[in-house]
Structures are given as C-alpha cells and as structure tokens.
Amino acid sequence: GGRMEALEEEEEAEEQREEEELKALEISDNLQDVEEEVSVAQACVPSDVPDFDWSSIDTSQLPSSYKTNSLKEKKLLHMADHFLRQYTHLCPDRKPLFLHPVNECGVEKFVSTTVRSTLLPYAELYDWDGCASFVSDYLTMEPLKSPITPPSSLYSPTTILKYQRGNCFDFSVLLCSMLIGARYDAYCVHGYATREICTLDETLEPCPLLRRPQEVPKEGTRKKSNKYRVKPLLDPQSKFELQQEAKKKAETEAAQKNKEREEEKVTEVEKRERDPLHGLRVHAWVLVLPGRREVPESFFINPFTGKSHSTTDERFLGIESVWNHRNYWVNMQDCRNGCKDLTFDLGDATRWEVMLSESEKALQLLPGAEEVKELSDSDTDEMEKEEKDMSFDMPPSWVAPIQISPRDFETYGSQGSKVILYKKAKLEKWVPYLNENGLVKRLTVYADSDYAEVVEVTEWFKNRKDMLDMREVNKQTQVTTEYFSPGHLFHLKAHTYTSLEPETERTMEFYHKARVDDLQQRVETANEMTEYFVGRDDFLHLRHTKFGERGKKVHLAGTKTDIDSRLVVQIKECFHRNLEKPADEDVAERIFLITEEEIHLTYHLKDKCITASKKHFFKAAGRDRKGKIVMTPETCITYKAGSPEKEEKLLPQYKLLKELMEEEKKLKQHVQQSKAEVLNILKTRENEETNVELSVSIYDTERNKKRYEAMVGKWARDSFCPFPLQTTRKDELLEQEGRDLDYLAPFHIQTGHGEKMTKGQALCVKDDCLMDLKQSLIRKANIMQAHFEKAVEDTQKNQNRLIAGKEDDFLARHSETTSLVHSLELGLNREKQTAPQKSRAPKEKLRKDSRLAKHLGH
C-alpha cells in the first residue's frame, strides 16, 4: 500500500512538471508574438510625424547642472536604486519603474528634479486649459521607440521647447511644470492607455466644436395651470390617420438611424481592429488633484490633445507611478478595471508607496497613545536622529528657467499651423497674421469617414478691420452666415445670404443700440423686406414692405438689377402699447395700400373687449375732379369697440388723413434709404473681401515698425513724404531705411570726421553731446520755472481779486443799509410833523420801524 501511494505521488509530480513546462512554453510563445507585434508597430509609425535626430543637437551651451550631478543629486540616485531593489524584490511581477533616465547630456537625473515649477507671464497660461492647449499646439508629437516600455531618456523642458517636439513623457513634464507654477496640485503619471490615446488617433472621436451645450429649461418659464381656463376647441382631424402617419414617420426615422448606426459600426470595426498590445501600451499624462485653484475633483489631462478626462475614463488602463517636483509615489492598487477603482489619496500608505519620507507632515497619534508613558530625553533624541536620517528633501531642479518669448508664444514657434482629424471632421489652426485674410481656424464637416463630401465649413478670423469674426458656409444649401464684432461701419452683427447679388434672400442683424433708428434685423427677399426695431420712442417694432413686379422693359445694369425700379405696393407698421394713451387711441397696426390708395388703422385692444377698434381711409372715394381730397362719410369707415356707434366729425378725420398721407411720403423715403443702405452694405462687403486689411495693436511694436518701414520705403519710391523727409533724396532714404537711430550722428557730422576717429576726436564728440544734453535740461528747467512762477502770480492775482471783490461787496451792502436807514428816518420825521396828534397804534408802529432801522444799521 505504501509503494502504491509513493507511485501515485510521483505520477502527480510528473504531471505538475509537464503542466508547468507547457505554461512556460506558452508564455515564451506569447512573448515572442508580442515582440514581433512590437516590431510591426514600430515599422507602422505614422508617416506624418517627421523624423528628427536627437543625437545631433548642440549641448555645448547648456549649463553645468545639465552635465553633472551635485552631491545631493548623487545621494538621491543612490536612494532611488535602493528603493528600486526593494520594489523589485517585493513585487517581482511588476515592471521596472521610471526613476532616473538620462538627459540630453547623457547624465542620469531623477524624474522629480526634471520638473521645473514655472509661471509664464501670459494671461492665457494662468489656467490649466490654457496651459494644456498651448503645450498640445506648440509641440509636435513623437511616438515612443517601443510602445510597451518607457523611454530610456527624458530631456529637459527647455530643450523640448527649443526643438518643439517630444514624446508623451516630455509633454507631461512640461505641462506639469507649468501647472505647478500656476498653483495647481499637478503630477506626472506613468501608466498605460489605449492605442488611440497613445498614438494621438482622434479619427473616431467627435470634434469638441460640434458638441452643442444642452439647454436647461428655466423654472420661471413654466406656466401655472388654471382649472378655470377656457378649454380649446377639438381638432376635427382623424386621430387614427394621425397615428398612422406618426407610425410611418417613426418607422422611417428608425430605419434611417439603424442604417446610419450599422454604417458607423462597420467603419468603426474596420478601423478599430483588435489591438494586440492592449493593456501594454505605455503612456504618460498629467493628474490634477483637488484642493487648489478651486478644483472640485481629480481629473486627467492628455498632453497630446490638451483635453481633460475623468479618472474613470475607460481609455486609461492603469497607473504605475506618479511624481511631482517634491516626491515620487508608486501605485499599489489593483488596475484590472483600469483607473475606475483607484483612490488618489497619496497619503494612504496602503495604496501609494512613497519614496521619500515626508518629514514635514505631522505625525498622527495612534489610538491609545495617551496611555503610553512619556519617553526619556535620550529616547526622544534617538528618535529625532532617526527621523533626520530617514527624511530627505528633494534637491532643486537641475533644469534652467523655462522661458518663452512673446514672438514664439504668439506664433507658436516656426510651425504656425496644425491639422487635427476627427470623426467626419477636420480642424485646421493657424497663428494670427499668418494668413493675409486673418484666418486662424477652420472646421470642415464631412458626410463620410473618407473626408470626401463636404457638408459644412466654419472659419474663424482675427484682427480684421471689417470686424469679421466667423463665417459658416453650408455646402449643400449654399447658405453663408457671417458674424461680426461691434465696430463695423454699418454696425453689422450677422449676415446670412446665398449670394452678394441684390434682390436675393438675405438676413442682416445689427447692433441696434449703436444705430440711430434702433434697427435690429432686416429680412429681404425678391419682393419683400421686413425690418425689426427694438427700444424706439415711437414704439415701432416692425415694418413690412411689399414691392411690385417690374415691367418687361426694365434696364439691367450689368448682372445687378436696377433696384430703384421696384415699386412699393404696401407698407405695414406694427407698434407696441403706449400706456400714456387710451387703448382705442393707440395705434397697434397701420397698413398703407399705396396702389389701392387705402390706409387701414388697427388700435390696441381695450380691457374687457374681444375686438379692436379700426379705421379705414379710402383716398380714391374722396377725390374731386381736380384730384384733391374732399372729406365725405364714405372716405373713412370707423369701428369703435366697446362703445355705441356715433358719427364722428369730418374735421378730425380729415386732419388724421392729412397726417397719414405725410407719414406715407416719409415711409417711402425710409424704404428707399433702406434699399440704398442694403446696396451700400453689399458693395462694402465685396470690397472688404477683395482687399482684406488687418489691424495691428499699438502695443505690437515689431509689426508697427515693419509697417512704418514699408510706408517710408513706399514714400521714397513715390517721391512723396508727409513730413520734412520729402526734401531728402531717394537714395538717401533707401540707405537710411532699416538703420537704427544714431544719437551721435549730428555731433559727428558737425566735427566733419570720417568713419574712423581718434581718441581726442571721440572725446570732443562726447563733450559736445553732454553739453547739448546739459543745455536741453537747463532749457527744460527754465521753462518749468517760468510756468511755475506764472502759476504763482496768477494765483496771487486771483486771491487779491477775491479779497477786493469781498470788500466792494461789503461797502455796497453798507451803503444800501445806510440809505435805507436814512429814508426811514426821513419818513419818521415827516410822520411826526404831519400828524402830531396820533393814536397809540401809530406810535407803536413807529417804534417798530425805528427798531428795524437800528437793526439794519447794525
């Protein structure tokens, strides 16, 4: 029995050995397949990324910190090697960490010291989205040499900016440096992502410019239900027929949607082939944690595109480690479900293994720590020594300060343009002033995934003098819509048209507050024109004009028709309510039937009335033989709502008719002016598109200088100059063009020396220049002293005049008072002489007068 058991155990051991050998063979085969696929993937690098020889860059001018390591950096590298040995011993199944690759000088540098906190002096780079878009637009993407392993080198952000290209790790380090400088809690991430993320393939992603924001219904717009409201009348249509039509429509729409979905699935299946390296492709991106800059929650930033992603995005498949300029953390969490279940609390030692002990954080007391006895002084000293030995601050960054010149920031270096392919869309970008027409961005939408059939084209412009911002062209309907900023010659806001030829369908929107007539919109067709107004004092909000047909013998001026030949048939105006007038006297609508010689007035509704008051004037019925209008009862038909019928007097009606006839003449003139304005706008737009002019800011010194030099050269060639330069000869102007201003040239000419001077001659020129400067300063000081003395003298004169004026005023008042007292005294004496025997009352009056006189005397 014991032998049988031993034989069975030997057989089981052999079977286990065979299974292990088979597994090893399978693993080796899989590794060979992966290596072959990696080689194929390397051979299939996108052709649109040009090759660049990084070994040919010049490193001789780089600082010494790029070429050597300090003592602290050497100690850090030693600690990193020790940390890596412990990590590989504890986690043998994990891949090696990305700790200290070599830089452009071949020197090993720890990844945290490659991050250089930088805040660039541009307002666009103060937020994360501006930094991300700048990095994605400024740099050219380079794929990793091996898609399943991190790079062996990591260059400084200054070198990456200089040559404007790099891989995902270079992008991430530069973006993280800018975000940390902008006070974000940002980290570089070494992990794994899908093929589309790693290779910058956005052909299956919708363009972000095509996403429409969802409209949120306002709560205030909901109408309150009223149970006492009048019920609407029943619709006399067959509900069964409506249901059948709705079913047919829904079936056709569903079939169309299914067809489109199937086509999209087919194209996606064709493009989304199975990725043999799924889960193994190495990628680097940026992690932003909440807490600073009002960031509410953690999110990822893909540096290739500059877009933000949720930490639960399925395209990010795992994380190996993260780092910033202070420390390095290794992820110890399970990434089987990608990054969905990851917790980004870097202080949790069970989930994130930190490399350097953070001594600056306060130690947390364990439960029951109060019961522990106080340690002796020797024990505390030993613990402090151990903490000092264990703690190690990150060395400062070895990277030179990151700087970007204003010219490079504005023009994005030497590239100037960028093309991005999205799902059925293509986005093109240009730097300002690169295109002569001011074009900076163009989005082309296609009907198919092969980018063959164009559906719509949208263009964005900048710095145009005609204030054109955007143009949308629908290639299927040939409808063009242009949008303008405030400041256009005719205050245009938007213009929708199919052709710039007159008498075609078009819609013009205006900035009504900038116009005198408060015109907001003008809609024009071949035979009609409708104008909409906002905020007018006469409460007009709509004017509709109808034109008659032309005769057969109308002259055509070239390809453009003669607009003045169109006859005005009808003009209708609508008015808002004027609360200062009664409703039955406030006109709501008036229609001028010009060919029929009629005028119809409709007033606003009165309270508790269903119908509105109306007046109809018939000019033809009241004309006599000479053509003059004679007012008769048949000339005006009146209906007054809510009141008994009364015969109105003819005189008020006649006055109203005269006023309306005058208004009709003015309206005809307004219509002609509107037609002329439309023609002028179309002609101006043609000239603006033919000769596009770009505006330059007064702060753009470089472009202003070039424009000035070009203007001076033009004046020299044309023998014309608006300043005294026109007396100078052509050859002298052309020679002086482009030279810098020489302040010593006048003194050099006065001495009569040649190009070479001796020491004594140079000292003479220097003394003359300093003496002239001294004299100019003395002249300025004398002028300032003269102005000061004059101001003091004027002030003294004003004060004297004020004092003299007060004295004269006082003397004048005193003379008036004395004359009044003298007159009162004379009156008193006269009263005493004429009436010595008076009653007591007059005496009291005299006493009051004397008191008043004394008071005035005082």
SVG drawing of the C-alpha trace seen along z (x, -y; Angstrom):
<svg xmlns="http://www.w3.org/2000/svg" viewBox="-75 -169 118 171">
<polyline fill="none" stroke="black" stroke-width="0.4" points="0.0,0.0 2.9,-2.4 4.5,-1.7 1.3,-2.4 0.9,-5.8 4.5,-6.7 4.0,-5.8 0.8,-7.9 2.7,-10.9 5.5,-10.5 2.9,-10.5 1.2,-13.6 4.6,-15.4 5.4,-14.5 2.1,-15.8 2.6,-19.1 6.1,-19.4 4.6,-18.8 1.9,-21.4 4.5,-23.9 6.7,-23.3 3.7,-23.7 2.8,-27.0 6.4,-28.2 6.3,-27.3 3.0,-29.2 4.4,-32.3 7.6,-32.2 5.4,-31.9 3.3,-34.9 6.4,-36.9 7.7,-36.2 4.4,-37.1 4.4,-40.4 8.0,-41.2 7.0,-40.5 3.9,-42.7 6.0,-45.5 8.5,-45.4 5.5,-45.6 4.1,-48.5 7.4,-50.3 7.5,-49.8 4.0,-51.3 4.8,-54.6 2.6,-57.4 4.2,-58.9 3.0,-62.4 5.5,-62.7 8.8,-63.7 12.0,-62.0 14.4,-64.0 17.9,-63.1 18.2,-64.0 21.8,-62.9 22.7,-65.9 21.5,-68.6 24.1,-71.0 24.6,-70.6 27.8,-72.7 26.0,-75.8 23.9,-74.1 24.5,-75.0 26.8,-72.8 23.7,-71.4 22.8,-69.5 26.2,-67.8 27.0,-67.0 25.2,-65.9 25.5,-67.6 26.2,-65.6 22.5,-65.8 21.5,-64.5 24.0,-61.6 22.6,-60.7 19.1,-60.8 20.1,-58.5 21.6,-56.1 18.4,-56.1 16.4,-55.6 18.5,-52.5 17.9,-51.1 14.2,-51.8 14.1,-50.0 15.8,-46.9 13.3,-46.7 10.5,-47.2 11.6,-44.5 12.1,-42.1 8.7,-42.8 6.9,-43.0 8.7,-40.7 5.7,-40.6 5.6,-44.4 7.5,-46.1 10.6,-48.3 9.8,-51.9 10.6,-55.0 13.0,-56.6 16.3,-58.1 16.5,-58.2 19.4,-60.1 19.0,-63.6 20.2,-65.2 23.8,-65.2 23.7,-61.5 23.6,-62.2 21.2,-60.3 18.6,-62.6 15.8,-61.7 12.4,-62.4 11.2,-64.7 14.2,-67.0 13.3,-67.3 10.0,-69.1 10.7,-72.9 7.9,-75.0 7.3,-77.9 4.7,-80.6 5.0,-82.3 3.9,-86.0 0.9,-85.4 -2.7,-85.6 -3.6,-82.7 -1.4,-80.4 -2.8,-81.2 -5.4,-78.4 -5.0,-74.7 -6.9,-74.6 -4.7,-77.4 -1.5,-75.6 -2.7,-72.3 -3.8,-73.8 -0.5,-75.7 1.6,-72.6 -0.5,-70.5 -0.4,-73.2 3.3,-74.2 4.9,-70.8 5.0,-68.1 4.1,-64.6 6.7,-61.8 5.8,-58.2 7.8,-56.1 10.5,-54.0 9.0,-50.9 5.3,-51.2 5.4,-48.8 8.4,-50.3 9.1,-53.8 11.8,-55.8 15.4,-55.5 15.9,-59.3 14.0,-62.3 15.1,-65.7 14.7,-69.0 11.6,-71.1 13.9,-73.9 15.3,-71.6 11.9,-70.3 10.6,-73.9 13.7,-74.8 13.1,-72.0 9.3,-71.9 8.9,-68.1 8.8,-65.3 7.1,-62.1 4.3,-61.8 6.8,-62.0 8.3,-65.2 4.8,-66.7 3.7,-65.7 6.8,-67.0 6.5,-70.4 2.7,-70.7 3.2,-69.6 5.9,-72.3 3.5,-75.0 0.6,-73.8 2.6,-73.6 3.8,-77.2 0.2,-78.2 -0.5,-76.8 -2.2,-73.6 -1.7,-70.3 -0.4,-68.5 1.5,-65.2 3.1,-63.4 1.7,-59.9 3.4,-56.8 0.8,-54.3 -1.0,-52.5 -3.7,-53.7 -5.4,-52.6 -3.9,-52.7 -6.0,-55.8 -4.7,-57.8 -1.1,-56.7 -0.9,-57.4 -3.0,-60.6 -5.6,-59.0 -8.8,-61.1 -10.5,-60.0 -13.1,-58.1 -13.8,-60.9 -16.3,-63.7 -15.0,-67.2 -15.4,-69.2 -16.5,-72.2 -19.5,-70.3 -20.9,-69.5 -23.9,-71.6 -24.5,-72.6 -27.6,-71.1 -30.4,-73.7 -31.6,-73.7 -35.3,-74.7 -35.8,-77.7 -38.2,-77.2 -39.7,-80.6 -40.9,-79.8 -43.3,-77.1 -46.9,-78.3 -49.2,-77.7 -52.2,-75.6 -55.6,-77.2 -58.6,-75.0 -60.9,-77.8 -59.2,-78.4 -61.2,-78.1 -60.9,-74.7 -59.6,-74.7 -61.8,-73.5 -61.5,-70.0 -59.3,-69.3 -61.6,-68.0 -58.9,-65.6 -58.9,-61.9 -56.7,-60.6 -56.3,-57.3 -54.9,-58.9 -52.5,-61.0 -51.4,-57.9 -50.8,-56.0 -48.7,-58.9 -46.8,-59.2 -46.0,-55.4 -44.8,-55.6 -42.6,-58.6 -41.2,-56.9 -40.5,-53.7 -38.7,-55.6 -36.7,-57.6 -35.8,-54.4 -34.7,-52.6 -32.6,-55.6 -31.0,-55.7 -30.3,-51.9 -28.8,-52.2 -26.5,-55.0 -25.6,-53.1 -24.8,-50.0 -22.6,-52.0 -20.8,-53.6 -20.3,-50.2 -18.9,-48.8 -16.5,-51.7 -15.5,-51.5 -15.0,-47.8 -12.8,-48.3 -10.8,-50.9 -10.9,-49.5 -9.0,-46.3 -8.0,-44.2 -5.0,-45.8 -2.5,-43.0 -0.8,-45.4 -4.0,-46.3 -3.1,-47.0 0.7,-47.0 1.0,-50.4 2.9,-52.8 1.7,-56.4 2.3,-59.4 -0.2,-62.1 -1.0,-64.6 -3.0,-64.2 -4.6,-67.2 -5.9,-66.7 -8.5,-68.9 -7.7,-71.3 -6.0,-74.2 -7.3,-76.7 -10.9,-75.7 -10.5,-72.3 -13.6,-70.3 -12.4,-66.8 -9.5,-64.9 -9.1,-64.7 -6.6,-63.7 -5.1,-65.8 -4.0,-64.2 -1.0,-66.3 -1.2,-65.3 -4.7,-66.9 -4.9,-69.2 -8.3,-67.8 -9.5,-66.8 -10.7,-63.3 -12.4,-61.8 -10.3,-59.5 -12.9,-56.8 -12.3,-57.1 -12.0,-53.6 -9.2,-54.6 -6.8,-54.9 -5.9,-51.3 -3.6,-51.6 -1.0,-53.5 2.5,-52.5 3.6,-55.7 3.1,-59.4 5.6,-62.2 5.9,-65.9 8.8,-68.2 8.7,-67.1 8.3,-63.3 7.6,-60.0 4.7,-57.6 4.2,-54.0 0.7,-52.7 0.0,-49.6 -3.7,-49.3 -5.2,-46.7 -5.7,-48.1 -7.7,-45.2 -10.6,-47.6 -8.3,-50.4 -8.3,-53.5 -12.0,-53.3 -11.4,-51.9 -8.3,-53.9 -8.1,-56.2 -5.9,-59.2 -5.2,-59.8 -1.4,-59.9 -1.1,-60.0 -2.6,-56.5 0.5,-54.2 -1.5,-51.1 -2.4,-52.3 0.6,-54.5 4.1,-53.7 6.1,-56.9 9.8,-57.0 10.9,-59.9 9.6,-60.2 7.6,-63.3 9.1,-64.7 7.2,-68.0 3.9,-66.2 2.9,-66.0 2.9,-62.5 -0.5,-61.1 -1.1,-59.7 -2.3,-56.1 -5.3,-55.0 -4.4,-54.7 -1.4,-56.9 -2.4,-58.8 -1.8,-55.7 1.9,-55.4 4.3,-56.8 6.4,-59.7 9.7,-58.8 13.0,-59.8 15.1,-62.6 17.6,-60.1 14.9,-58.2 13.5,-61.3 16.9,-62.4 17.5,-59.0 14.1,-59.2 14.9,-62.7 18.2,-61.5 16.5,-58.6 13.9,-61.0 16.7,-63.2 18.4,-60.3 15.2,-58.9 14.0,-62.3 15.5,-63.7 14.3,-66.8 14.2,-66.7 17.0,-68.6 16.2,-71.6 15.5,-71.2 18.6,-71.0 16.6,-72.5 17.2,-76.1 14.4,-78.6 11.7,-77.9 11.2,-81.0 9.1,-81.6 9.5,-84.9 6.4,-86.8 7.0,-86.2 7.3,-82.4 4.2,-82.4 2.2,-84.3 3.4,-82.4 3.8,-79.0 7.4,-79.0 8.2,-78.1 5.3,-75.7 2.4,-78.2 -0.2,-75.7 -1.8,-72.4 -4.3,-69.9 -6.4,-67.5 -8.6,-64.8 -11.8,-64.0 -14.7,-61.7 -16.1,-63.1 -14.4,-66.4 -11.1,-68.2 -9.8,-71.1 -7.1,-73.4 -5.4,-76.0 -3.1,-78.9 -1.3,-81.5 -2.5,-85.2 -1.2,-87.2 0.0,-84.1 -2.9,-84.2 -3.5,-87.5 -7.2,-87.3 -6.9,-86.9 -8.0,-83.2 -6.9,-81.4 -9.2,-78.3 -11.2,-76.3 -13.6,-73.4 -14.7,-71.2 -17.5,-68.7 -17.8,-65.8 -20.7,-63.4 -18.5,-60.3 -15.5,-58.9 -13.3,-59.2 -13.3,-63.0 -14.6,-63.3 -18.0,-65.0 -18.0,-68.4 -21.2,-69.3 -20.3,-72.5 -17.3,-74.8 -16.8,-77.1 -14.0,-79.7 -12.8,-81.9 -10.9,-85.2 -8.9,-87.6 -7.6,-91.2 -9.7,-92.1 -10.6,-95.7 -14.0,-94.8 -14.6,-93.1 -15.4,-89.8 -15.2,-87.0 -16.7,-83.9 -18.2,-82.6 -20.4,-79.5 -20.9,-78.0 -23.4,-75.2 -22.2,-73.5 -25.5,-71.7 -27.8,-74.7 -25.1,-77.3 -26.2,-79.5 -23.4,-81.7 -23.7,-83.3 -21.1,-85.9 -20.7,-87.1 -19.2,-90.5 -17.8,-92.1 -19.1,-95.5 -17.4,-98.3 -18.4,-97.6 -19.1,-100.6 -22.8,-99.7 -22.9,-98.1 -23.4,-94.7 -23.8,-91.8 -24.7,-88.9 -25.3,-88.5 -27.0,-85.4 -27.1,-85.1 -26.8,-82.9 -25.3,-85.5 -24.0,-89.0 -26.1,-90.0 -29.0,-92.4 -32.6,-91.3 -31.7,-87.8 -32.8,-86.3 -30.7,-87.6 -31.0,-88.5 -29.0,-91.2 -28.7,-91.6 -27.4,-94.8 -26.2,-96.1 -29.4,-98.2 -28.0,-100.2 -25.3,-101.7 -27.8,-102.7 -29.9,-105.9 -33.0,-104.1 -32.7,-101.2 -32.8,-98.7 -32.2,-95.1 -32.8,-92.9 -33.6,-93.3 -35.0,-90.3 -35.1,-90.7 -36.5,-88.6 -37.1,-89.3 -40.4,-91.1 -40.5,-91.8 -38.5,-93.5 -39.2,-93.2 -37.4,-95.4 -37.5,-94.8 -36.8,-97.5 -36.0,-97.5 -36.5,-100.3 -37.8,-103.0 -39.5,-106.1 -42.4,-105.8 -43.0,-102.1 -42.4,-100.9 -41.2,-97.3 -41.9,-96.0 -42.1,-97.5 -43.0,-95.2 -42.7,-96.4 -44.0,-94.7 -42.7,-95.5 -44.4,-95.2 -43.2,-93.3 -41.2,-95.0 -42.3,-95.6 -40.6,-93.8 -38.5,-96.7 -36.7,-97.3 -33.0,-98.1 -30.4,-95.8 -27.2,-97.3 -24.7,-94.5 -25.5,-91.5 -27.1,-93.6 -30.8,-94.6 -31.9,-98.2 -33.3,-98.3 -34.8,-101.7 -37.3,-100.4 -39.1,-98.3 -42.4,-100.0 -43.6,-100.0 -47.0,-98.3 -47.7,-98.1 -46.1,-99.2 -47.2,-97.8 -46.1,-99.0 -46.7,-97.4 -46.4,-99.3 -46.1,-98.3 -48.6,-99.5 -48.1,-103.1 -49.6,-103.3 -49.9,-107.1 -52.7,-106.8 -56.1,-105.1 -56.1,-101.7 -58.7,-102.8 -56.5,-105.8 -53.1,-103.9 -52.4,-102.5 -51.2,-98.9 -51.0,-98.4 -51.3,-100.6 -51.2,-99.4 -50.6,-101.7 -52.0,-100.2 -50.3,-102.5 -51.5,-101.2 -55.1,-100.9 -54.9,-104.3 -56.1,-102.9 -54.9,-103.3 -56.0,-100.8 -55.6,-101.6 -56.0,-99.0 -55.8,-100.0 -54.9,-98.1 -57.4,-96.0 -59.3,-97.7 -59.9,-95.9 -62.9,-93.5 -63.1,-93.7 -62.7,-90.9 -62.3,-93.1 -60.1,-96.1 -61.1,-99.5 -60.4,-100.1 -60.4,-102.9 -60.2,-102.5 -59.5,-105.5 -60.3,-105.4 -58.5,-108.2 -59.9,-107.4 -63.5,-107.8 -62.9,-111.3 -61.2,-112.8 -62.9,-115.5 -62.4,-116.3 -59.1,-118.2 -57.7,-115.3 -58.0,-117.0 -59.3,-115.0 -62.7,-116.1 -63.8,-114.5 -67.1,-112.7 -68.6,-110.0 -67.6,-107.4 -63.9,-108.4 -63.5,-107.0 -65.2,-103.9 -64.8,-103.7 -65.4,-100.9 -65.1,-101.6 -65.1,-98.6 -67.0,-98.7 -69.0,-101.9 -72.2,-102.7 -71.9,-103.9 -71.6,-107.6 -70.9,-109.7 -67.5,-111.3 -66.9,-114.8 -65.2,-115.1 -62.6,-117.7 -60.7,-115.4 -60.8,-112.6 -59.5,-115.0 -56.6,-116.1 -55.8,-112.5 -55.9,-111.6 -53.5,-114.5 -51.1,-113.3 -51.2,-109.8 -50.5,-111.0 -47.5,-112.8 -46.4,-109.7 -46.8,-107.7 -44.4,-110.0 -41.8,-109.7 -42.2,-105.9 -41.5,-105.8 -38.3,-107.7 -37.3,-105.4 -37.8,-102.4 -35.7,-103.9 -33.0,-104.7 -33.1,-101.1 -32.7,-99.8 -29.8,-102.1 -28.2,-101.0 -28.5,-97.4 -26.8,-98.1 -24.1,-100.1 -23.5,-97.2 -23.2,-94.7 -20.8,-96.9 -18.7,-97.4 -18.6,-93.7 -17.4,-92.9 -14.6,-95.5 -13.7,-94.2 -13.4,-90.6 -11.4,-91.7 -9.0,-93.9 -8.7,-92.4 -7.0,-94.7 -5.7,-93.5 -5.4,-95.8 -2.3,-95.8 -2.4,-96.7 -0.4,-99.8 1.4,-97.5 2.7,-95.3 6.0,-97.2 7.5,-94.8 4.7,-94.8 4.3,-98.5 7.9,-99.0 7.7,-96.9 4.7,-98.7 6.4,-102.1 9.5,-101.0 7.3,-99.7 5.5,-103.1 8.8,-105.0 10.0,-102.8 6.8,-103.5 7.1,-107.2 10.7,-107.1 9.8,-105.3 6.9,-107.6 8.9,-110.8 6.3,-111.7 6.5,-112.0 4.1,-113.8 7.0,-115.0 10.1,-117.1 11.7,-113.8 10.3,-114.7 13.3,-117.0 15.7,-114.1 16.8,-112.3 15.5,-108.8 18.9,-107.1 19.5,-108.7 16.0,-107.4 16.6,-104.0 20.1,-103.9 18.7,-105.1 15.7,-102.7 16.3,-99.9 19.1,-101.7 18.8,-102.3 18.6,-105.8 22.1,-107.2 22.0,-109.9 25.7,-110.9 25.2,-111.4 24.5,-115.2 27.6,-115.8 29.7,-113.5 28.7,-115.5 29.5,-118.8 33.0,-117.8 33.5,-116.7 35.4,-113.5 35.2,-110.3 34.1,-106.9 37.3,-106.4 38.1,-108.8 41.0,-109.2 40.6,-109.3 40.7,-113.1 38.0,-113.4 35.8,-110.9 36.2,-112.8 35.3,-116.0 32.1,-114.4 31.3,-113.1 31.8,-116.5 29.6,-118.2 26.9,-115.6 27.0,-116.0 27.0,-119.8 24.0,-119.7 22.2,-117.4 23.0,-119.8 21.7,-122.8 18.5,-120.9 18.0,-120.1 18.6,-123.7 16.1,-124.9 13.5,-122.4 14.2,-123.6 13.8,-127.2 10.6,-126.5 9.3,-124.7 10.4,-127.5 8.7,-130.1 5.5,-128.1 5.7,-127.8 6.2,-131.5 3.4,-132.3 1.1,-129.9 2.1,-131.5 1.5,-135.0 -2.0,-134.0 -2.9,-132.5 -1.9,-135.7 -3.9,-137.8 -7.0,-135.6 -6.6,-135.9 -6.3,-139.7 -9.2,-139.9 -11.3,-137.8 -10.4,-139.9 -11.1,-143.2 -14.4,-141.7 -15.4,-140.9 -14.6,-144.5 -16.6,-146.1 -19.5,-143.8 -19.3,-144.8 -19.2,-148.5 -22.1,-148.2 -24.2,-146.5 -23.2,-149.1 -24.2,-151.9 -27.5,-150.3 -28.2,-149.8 -27.3,-153.4 -29.5,-154.8 -32.4,-152.6 -31.9,-153.9 -31.8,-157.5 -35.0,-157.1 -36.7,-155.6 -35.6,-158.4 -37.0,-160.9 -40.2,-159.1 -40.4,-159.2 -39.8,-162.9 -42.4,-163.5 -44.9,-161.5 -44.2,-163.5 -44.6,-166.8 -47.9,-166.0 -49.7,-164.1 -48.6,-165.2 -51.9,-164.1 -52.0,-160.4 -53.4,-157.4 -51.3,-154.9 -51.2,-152.4 -49.2,-154.5 -46.7,-155.2 -46.2,-151.5 -45.7,-151.2 -43.1,-154.0 -41.3,-152.3 -41.2,-149.0 -39.9,-151.0 -37.2,-152.6 -36.2,-149.2 -36.0,-147.9 -33.8,-150.9 -31.5,-150.3 -31.3,-146.6 -30.4,-147.4 -27.9,-150.0 -26.2,-147.4"/>
</svg>
